[in-house]
Amino acid sequence: MSIRLWLEKGLKENNLTVAGLARKSSVSVSTLYRLKLYDYRFPSSKIMQKLEKVLGVYSKEEFKLGETLTWHFTDDYEEVPIEQLTLNKQNHRCAVCQTILDGKKTECFIINLHRMKNYPEGASREVYADEIDTEEPYVVTCEDCSHVFEEVMNYTYPEMLKIIMAPGPSPITFFSKELNKDVAITNQSLLAERLHVNQSTISRIISEKRKKRESQSYRSFKIDLIGCKLAISIHVLCAERRLEQSFEPGDILDKTISKSRLRRELTENFKYPDDHLISDYAQKIKGTDFTVKCDLMVLDEQFEKLAACFIADITNEKSEHAHWLDALESVSRKEYIGLALCMRVKFIIIQVIDSSRNTLFPLSELIIYEIHQANYQITISLSGFREFTEPDNYY
């Protein structure tokens, strides 16, 4: 009897789930699923002793010789490279273009299962039963697809879903059983069918709303995860769409994705909680009918206005300058400073993009100005941005 069958038999006879067995045996859930998923994996003697205390003695005599002909087992549980295991699972094909990979250069990627990709890996937390997945977060691609997949790894899951559904040339198509024909993925309903999930799952992932006020300490333990199988499928579909030469970001490289990236930079690099960031902020000037707006307003520890953020697209500026760097410098000096002064903030943050380029990444680091007001004089100078300091009464 193989280890996989022995595990399945033991779980059934003892009326245990994988999570239950993990608790009783002190063997991790991921290890148990590796044993259940791969017939050729044989655990170390230490792991076997823990399992046998719960499931009973495993008879090595019952282990068929034929099951060991292809694989050599030792007590070193990590003897077989994870790249090879993943490649076997993918039938020796690239996950993106499905090219046969035998004898070709490959690249192995570890998928980030954090839904919004704004939390640290390996943070201490409790694992819930509905988060357990029989898949492992590894993907192997060919050399030609690796650069695109590496770029996709930097997107958030909402960004990836928007790219997959984006209008324009080279849409991703599939045969819809509901419609009984080949269709392009252009909405959440079709995407849900293609990914074999409920539409509500897609809606929850793509939503940018936060239902809870989150402190930094809360974030360390409450991590928003996405199922591994679904996460891999989303990465692969997004890479497939980005791989098409005719695909142009167009409208999807608007302030929606850029704003999401800016929010992530402020939360990751400067530690600002999500509820201190207000999208599409608008303020009416007192005594007038004039309204000033910014793409994102950053609030300080006392929830007072601190920084006005603007997404600046230099597409139309390039024609007026010899080089895009000159256009970038021009954009940074335009009307954003005046708008920020009207809002009475202390910092101006500008993120520069070029929607005509076939990329979803900003052109530069954040351009940050600090506004000093003293003795009826205003001084504006390039500056760094300060980190959020959590007040003692913030929880």
FENGIKA-V440512 format. One record per residue. N is the residue number from 1. PHI is phi in whole degrees, 0 to 359 (NA if undefined). PSI is psi as a letter, one per 40 degrees, with the letter a starting at -180 (NA if undefined). Layout:
BEGIN
{{N PHI PSI} {N PHI PSI}}
END
This chain:
BEGIN
{{1 NA h} {2 284 i} {3 300 d} {4 300 d} {5 293 d} {6 298 d} {7 297 d} {8 299 d} {9 296 d} {10 295 d} {11 297 d} {12 293 d} {13 294 d} {14 264 e} {15 53 f} {16 242 i} {17 268 i} {18 299 d} {19 297 d} {20 294 d} {21 295 d} {22 298 d} {23 293 d} {24 286 d} {25 262 e} {26 64 f} {27 257 h} {28 297 i} {29 300 d} {30 298 d} {31 296 d} {32 297 d} {33 290 d} {34 298 d} {35 294 d} {36 286 d} {37 278 d} {38 245 h} {39 294 d} {40 271 e} {41 272 h} {42 240 h} {43 286 i} {44 291 i} {45 298 d} {46 295 d} {47 292 d} {48 299 d} {49 300 d} {50 294 d} {51 290 d} {52 293 d} {53 296 d} {54 261 d} {55 261 e} {56 97 i} {57 290 h} {58 271 h} {59 273 h} {60 292 d} {61 295 d} {62 281 e} {63 285 h} {64 290 h} {65 298 d} {66 299 d} {67 282 e} {68 249 e} {69 295 d} {70 276 d} {71 241 i} {72 259 h} {73 255 i} {74 223 a} {75 285 e} {76 281 h} {77 295 d} {78 262 f} {79 297 d} {80 280 h} {81 300 h} {82 297 d} {83 298 d} {84 290 d} {85 298 d} {86 294 d} {87 297 d} {88 298 d} {89 296 d} {90 272 e} {91 57 f} {92 59 f} {93 239 i} {94 295 h} {95 297 d} {96 267 d} {97 262 e} {98 66 e} {99 291 h} {100 293 h} {101 260 e} {102 301 h} {103 79 e} {104 252 i} {105 290 h} {106 230 i} {107 225 h} {108 253 h} {109 243 i} {110 256 h} {111 285 h} {112 274 h} {113 272 e} {114 283 h} {115 305 d} {116 264 e} {117 56 f} {118 234 f} {119 235 i} {120 289 i} {121 293 i} {122 74 e} {123 294 i} {124 292 h} {125 195 i} {126 269 i} {127 262 h} {128 264 i} {129 301 d} {130 285 e} {131 265 e} {132 287 h} {133 223 i} {134 279 e} {135 277 i} {136 244 i} {137 279 f} {138 236 i} {139 224 h} {140 248 h} {141 236 i} {142 282 i} {143 297 d} {144 293 d} {145 270 e} {146 297 d} {147 292 d} {148 289 d} {149 296 d} {150 297 d} {151 293 d} {152 299 d} {153 301 e} {154 269 e} {155 276 i} {156 279 i} {157 296 d} {158 301 d} {159 296 d} {160 298 d} {161 296 d} {162 293 d} {163 294 d} {164 299 d} {165 269 e} {166 299 i} {167 290 i} {168 122 a} {169 289 i} {170 52 f} {171 289 i} {172 278 h} {173 244 i} {174 202 i} {175 274 h} {176 272 h} {177 292 d} {178 291 d} {179 266 e} {180 60 f} {181 194 i} {182 286 h} {183 224 i} {184 269 i} {185 281 h} {186 236 e} {187 213 i} {188 293 d} {189 296 d} {190 291 d} {191 296 d} {192 297 d} {193 295 d} {194 295 d} {195 269 e} {196 60 f} {197 225 i} {198 286 i} {199 297 d} {200 299 d} {201 296 d} {202 297 d} {203 297 d} {204 294 d} {205 292 d} {206 280 e} {207 291 h} {208 257 e} {209 280 i} {210 250 h} {211 273 e} {212 235 i} {213 280 h} {214 248 h} {215 269 i} {216 297 d} {217 292 d} {218 294 d} {219 296 d} {220 294 d} {221 244 d} {222 262 g} {223 250 h} {224 276 h} {225 252 i} {226 235 i} {227 303 i} {228 297 d} {229 299 d} {230 293 d} {231 299 d} {232 297 d} {233 298 d} {234 295 d} {235 300 d} {236 295 d} {237 296 d} {238 295 d} {239 296 d} {240 298 d} {241 292 d} {242 288 d} {243 286 d} {244 293 h} {245 296 d} {246 279 e} {247 287 h} {248 236 h} {249 304 d} {250 53 b} {251 293 d} {252 285 e} {253 269 f} {254 259 a} {255 286 e} {256 296 d} {257 288 d} {258 298 d} {259 293 d} {260 299 d} {261 294 d} {262 294 d} {263 301 d} {264 295 d} {265 294 d} {266 289 d} {267 283 d} {268 281 d} {269 276 d} {270 245 e} {271 66 f} {272 280 h} {273 298 i} {274 299 d} {275 282 e} {276 258 e} {277 238 h} {278 247 h} {279 282 i} {280 51 f} {281 289 h} {282 227 h} {283 221 h} {284 274 h} {285 287 h} {286 302 h} {287 82 e} {288 225 i} {289 261 e} {290 272 h} {291 243 h} {292 255 i} {293 225 i} {294 219 i} {295 287 d} {296 206 h} {297 251 h} {298 259 h} {299 258 i} {300 277 a} {301 297 d} {302 263 e} {303 63 f} {304 264 i} {305 298 h} {306 241 d} {307 218 h} {308 261 h} {309 251 h} {310 230 h} {311 263 h} {312 253 h} {313 263 h} {314 264 e} {315 307 d} {316 280 e} {317 277 d} {318 298 d} {319 295 d} {320 266 e} {321 227 i} {322 290 d} {323 218 i} {324 295 d} {325 295 d} {326 292 d} {327 295 d} {328 299 d} {329 295 d} {330 296 d} {331 299 d} {332 293 e} {333 252 e} {334 280 a} {335 289 e} {336 297 d} {337 295 d} {338 296 d} {339 296 d} {340 295 d} {341 296 d} {342 295 d} {343 276 e} {344 59 f} {345 253 i} {346 262 e} {347 225 i} {348 239 h} {349 241 h} {350 238 h} {351 250 h} {352 261 h} {353 231 i} {354 226 h} {355 288 e} {356 273 e} {357 273 i} {358 276 g} {359 209 i} {360 250 f} {361 249 i} {362 294 i} {363 281 d} {364 209 i} {365 292 i} {366 299 h} {367 264 h} {368 238 h} {369 246 i} {370 249 h} {371 255 h} {372 249 h} {373 237 h} {374 204 h} {375 53 f} {376 63 e} {377 241 i} {378 244 h} {379 242 h} {380 241 h} {381 219 i} {382 298 i} {383 205 i} {384 267 i} {385 246 i} {386 276 i} {387 281 i} {388 285 h} {389 250 h} {390 291 h} {391 296 i} {392 297 d} {393 265 e} {394 265 h} {395 213 NA}}
END
